[in-house]
Amino acid sequence: MNTLLILGAGTAGTMAANLLRTKLGDDWSITIVDRDNEHHYQPGYLFVPFWMPEGRVVKERDAFLPDGVDFVQRDIARVHPDQRWVELADGQRLDYDWLVIASGSRPRPDLVPGMADGSLWRDKVHEFYTLEGSVALRDALADFHEGRLLVHFADQPIKCPVAPLEFTFLVEDKYRKAGLRHDVDITYVTPLDGAFTKPVASETLGDLLRQRSIRLAADFAVERIDNDTQHLVSWDGRELPFDLLVSIPPHTGAQFVMDSGLGDDLGFVPVDKHTLQAVDHERIFVLGDASDIPTSKAGSVAHFAAELFVDNFLAAVAGEPMPRSFDGHANCFVESGRNQALLLDFNYDTQPLTGTFPAAGVGPMRLLEPTRINHLGKLAFEQVYWRLLLPGKRLPVPANMSMAGKNEP
Ligand SMILES: Cc1cc2nc3c(=O)[nH]c(=O)nc-3n(C[C@H](O)[C@H](O)[C@H](O)COP(=O)(O)OP(=O)(O)OC[C@H]3O[C@@H](n4cnc5c(N)ncnc54)[C@H](O)[C@@H]3O)c2cc1C
């Protein structure tokens, strides 16, 4: 009997379990480990402060795992890659022949002085990257009718790097609709030199911020949050006053990855970015946010990568060369308020460009342009996630990015 162990039953781990159970025969046992039985639809955290009921975000994990996969509900403590076993927090030992690490990334408010340890935490200082945080922010917004609102992210990488911008556009729209826009001063604060990392998207999104009279504070490397004076302070001495601060903290990989010596400085596992095999351990593959691949940490990336990973994994266990090469394909909707959204489609080598998607000319979606159909696509993603992504079903979008419909800059 061969043993496959999957660490983490979130987006990537659940997809991997579903995809591999159909491909691996009865001579394979598959076990997946997670600390609890609550699967969160994390993109929903963006909407909870505005309209989505919090209960809609959570479903039971085991309902999305296939028959023939053992679910172990425990905290993972450490991986022993040389002896090929995993230690759980209660001391239990799980041996493996092949390991998939899918333990994601986690927001670390403890890494910004004055954030989680400050007196204003969950009062005037908020985040929306956890369910608890987005519920607290919903309540704070309900009481916030005037003043200076800062939306900030501390550093890259974070999950869904466009989500802070989306929140900014949605909150602007909320106050505009309420007739309070002139009473709420909104600033988007970023460590980047513009609204986004790549030039074409940065220009489009920067224009949108200007059109909505949202200030942009760029190149802002946060040093601390001053709770006494209510200022966000940067290393170069800038101090931005706030009445409400929404700040997305830096992210790291899982603690057990760090404790096992498998991660880089931030606890992300170095992998071959095309095969997703761990650089130093040929029996370990890494899916989803847990790896160091240089693309967005997003469910869409996890999905595209998982499709290619299956063929590579089957080849690797058969001792054959891996046939597929992942290009870093990411596909992200960006809510822009007014019931519209933009769509970004890019990979390791091609920045987000304008054009149509998925078909050349006809779309029906438009890249880097706010449209209603893109917004409907974002809303439909919730059902696509539960019904197609997690079960590992194919989407009508190629795993590697296509240039069809894209305008060359
Ligand atoms: C606000 C927000 C908006 C987003 N919007 C989008 C979007 O629009 N589109 C998109 O594609 N993506 C979006 N994402 C990103 C997407 O949710 C993540 O990239 C995706 O969930 C990553 O999947 P994963 O499997 O790598 O990690 P996760 O789904 O986070 O799963 C990791 C699992 O590992 C488990 N785990 C970790 N450590 C341990 C341990 N020690 N013991 C036991 N279990 C452990 C965790 O409990 C968790 O279940 C968004 C994320 C956020 C926060």
The ligand as an SDF file (V2000), in Angstrom:
LIG
                    3D

 53 58  0  0  0  0  0  0  0  0999 V2000
  -10.3310   38.5960    1.9510 C   0  0  0  0  0  0  0  0  0  0  0  0
   -9.9050   37.5600    0.9580 C   0  0  0  0  0  0  0  0  0  0  0  0
  -10.3950   37.6200   -0.3310 C   0  0  0  0  0  0  0  0  0  0  0  0
   -9.9870   36.6870   -1.2640 C   0  0  0  0  0  0  0  0  0  0  0  0
  -10.5060   36.7480   -2.5430 N   0  0  0  0  0  0  0  0  0  0  0  0
  -10.1220   35.8360   -3.4720 C   0  0  0  0  0  0  0  0  0  0  0  0
  -10.6950   35.8760   -4.7790 C   0  0  0  0  0  0  0  0  0  0  0  0
  -11.5500   36.7040   -5.1070 O   0  0  0  0  0  0  0  0  0  0  0  0
  -10.2590   34.9500   -5.6880 N   0  0  0  0  0  0  0  0  0  0  0  0
   -9.3140   33.9940   -5.3590 C   0  0  0  0  0  0  0  0  0  0  0  0
   -8.9560   33.1930   -6.2240 O   0  0  0  0  0  0  0  0  0  0  0  0
   -8.7770   33.9370   -4.1200 N   0  0  0  0  0  0  0  0  0  0  0  0
   -9.1500   34.8330   -3.1700 C   0  0  0  0  0  0  0  0  0  0  0  0
   -8.6230   34.7780   -1.8920 N   0  0  0  0  0  0  0  0  0  0  0  0
   -7.4980   33.8780   -1.6160 C   0  0  0  0  0  0  0  0  0  0  0  0
   -7.8840   32.4280   -1.3790 C   0  0  0  0  0  0  0  0  0  0  0  0
   -8.8980   32.3300   -0.4160 O   0  0  0  0  0  0  0  0  0  0  0  0
   -6.6460   31.6840   -0.9310 C   0  0  0  0  0  0  0  0  0  0  0  0
   -5.5810   31.9560   -1.8080 O   0  0  0  0  0  0  0  0  0  0  0  0
   -6.8770   30.1890   -0.9110 C   0  0  0  0  0  0  0  0  0  0  0  0
   -7.8540   29.8540    0.0320 O   0  0  0  0  0  0  0  0  0  0  0  0
   -5.5760   29.4480   -0.6100 C   0  0  0  0  0  0  0  0  0  0  0  0
   -5.8230   28.0850   -0.5000 O   0  0  0  0  0  0  0  0  0  0  0  0
   -4.8550   27.1680    0.3700 P   0  0  0  0  0  0  0  0  0  0  0  0
   -5.4140   25.8020    0.2820 O   0  0  0  0  0  0  0  0  0  0  0  0
   -3.4570   27.3970   -0.0300 O   0  0  0  0  0  0  0  0  0  0  0  0
   -4.9920   27.7240    1.8550 O   0  0  0  0  0  0  0  0  0  0  0  0
   -6.2720   27.6630    2.7990 P   0  0  0  0  0  0  0  0  0  0  0  0
   -7.5150   27.5460    1.9950 O   0  0  0  0  0  0  0  0  0  0  0  0
   -6.1380   28.8010    3.7180 O   0  0  0  0  0  0  0  0  0  0  0  0
   -6.0870   26.2800    3.5730 O   0  0  0  0  0  0  0  0  0  0  0  0
   -5.0160   26.0160    4.4390 C   0  0  0  0  0  0  0  0  0  0  0  0
   -5.4910   25.0010    5.4670 C   0  0  0  0  0  0  0  0  0  0  0  0
   -4.3830   24.5270    6.2240 O   0  0  0  0  0  0  0  0  0  0  0  0
   -4.8130   24.3400    7.5540 C   0  0  0  0  0  0  0  0  0  0  0  0
   -3.6600   24.3880    8.4620 N   0  0  0  0  0  0  0  0  0  0  0  0
   -2.6520   25.3030    8.4760 C   0  0  0  0  0  0  0  0  0  0  0  0
   -1.8070   25.0220    9.4810 N   0  0  0  0  0  0  0  0  0  0  0  0
   -2.2810   23.9120   10.1010 C   0  0  0  0  0  0  0  0  0  0  0  0
   -1.8390   23.1310   11.2210 C   0  0  0  0  0  0  0  0  0  0  0  0
   -0.7460   23.4470   11.9070 N   0  0  0  0  0  0  0  0  0  0  0  0
   -2.5800   22.0760   11.5840 N   0  0  0  0  0  0  0  0  0  0  0  0
   -3.7000   21.7340   10.9100 C   0  0  0  0  0  0  0  0  0  0  0  0
   -4.1590   22.4150    9.8390 N   0  0  0  0  0  0  0  0  0  0  0  0
   -3.4570   23.4980    9.4500 C   0  0  0  0  0  0  0  0  0  0  0  0
   -5.7730   25.5030    7.7930 C   0  0  0  0  0  0  0  0  0  0  0  0
   -6.6680   25.2180    8.8580 O   0  0  0  0  0  0  0  0  0  0  0  0
   -6.4820   25.6180    6.4580 C   0  0  0  0  0  0  0  0  0  0  0  0
   -7.6950   24.9130    6.4040 O   0  0  0  0  0  0  0  0  0  0  0  0
   -9.0530   35.6700   -0.9060 C   0  0  0  0  0  0  0  0  0  0  0  0
   -8.5780   35.5950    0.4060 C   0  0  0  0  0  0  0  0  0  0  0  0
   -9.0000   36.5220    1.3500 C   0  0  0  0  0  0  0  0  0  0  0  0
   -8.4810   36.4260    2.7580 C   0  0  0  0  0  0  0  0  0  0  0  0
  1  2  1  0
  2  3  1  0
  2 52  2  0
  3  4  2  0
  4  5  1  0
  4 50  1  0
  5  6  2  0
  6  7  1  0
  6 13  1  0
  7  8  2  0
  7  9  1  0
  9 10  1  0
 10 11  2  0
 10 12  1  0
 12 13  2  0
 13 14  1  0
 14 15  1  0
 14 50  1  0
 15 16  1  0
 16 17  1  0
 16 18  1  0
 18 19  1  0
 18 20  1  0
 20 21  1  0
 20 22  1  0
 22 23  1  0
 23 24  1  0
 24 25  2  0
 24 26  1  0
 24 27  1  0
 27 28  1  0
 28 29  2  0
 28 30  1  0
 28 31  1  0
 31 32  1  0
 32 33  1  0
 33 34  1  0
 33 48  1  0
 34 35  1  0
 35 36  1  0
 35 46  1  0
 36 37  1  0
 36 45  1  0
 37 38  2  0
 38 39  1  0
 39 40  1  0
 39 45  2  0
 40 41  1  0
 40 42  2  0
 42 43  1  0
 43 44  2  0
 44 45  1  0
 46 47  1  0
 46 48  1  0
 48 49  1  0
 50 51  2  0
 51 52  1  0
 52 53  1  0
M  END
$$$$
